[in-house]
């Protein structure tokens, strides 16, 4: 039997049932919220009509400039810390990241290509060879650090052996 976290164990059952899960709101709906707010409709009315939380409506309004820019340019870029100060080989990290973005956001192909940790590590090794960096090893630790530096988390799916498991 799976153990529940201590925080969830202490909550009454009715609170657990009514608890909202994190949900992603489509860009079109977020822009609709911004239009309603700018037209003078109060937040409480939007919360009631759309079923969103007050904090979510506030966050959408706070990010309205970014959302309008995304709509205007029709491009979404991956957020990136690019904390290269911790990277031993920042040039490899940068080139692997550029390759990665090209693979998951194809401009010519219809579908992104499947990726796995091993494919990304092999690409990093190939780039290191091209840059004549013989002491570079694309270890699992490098891979974890690279994902952390470029904020490539679980929301960006990697396919392959790990993607086959349900």
Secondary structure, 3 states (H helix, E strand, C coil): CCCCCHHHHCCCHHHHHHCCCCCCCCHHHHHHHHHHHHCCCCHHHHHHHHCCCHHHHHHHHHCHHHHHHHHHHCCCCCCCCCCHHHCCCHHHHHHHHHHHHHHHCCCCCCCCCCCCHHHHHHHHHHHHHHCCCCCCCCCHHHHHHHHHHCCCCCCCCCCCHHHHCC
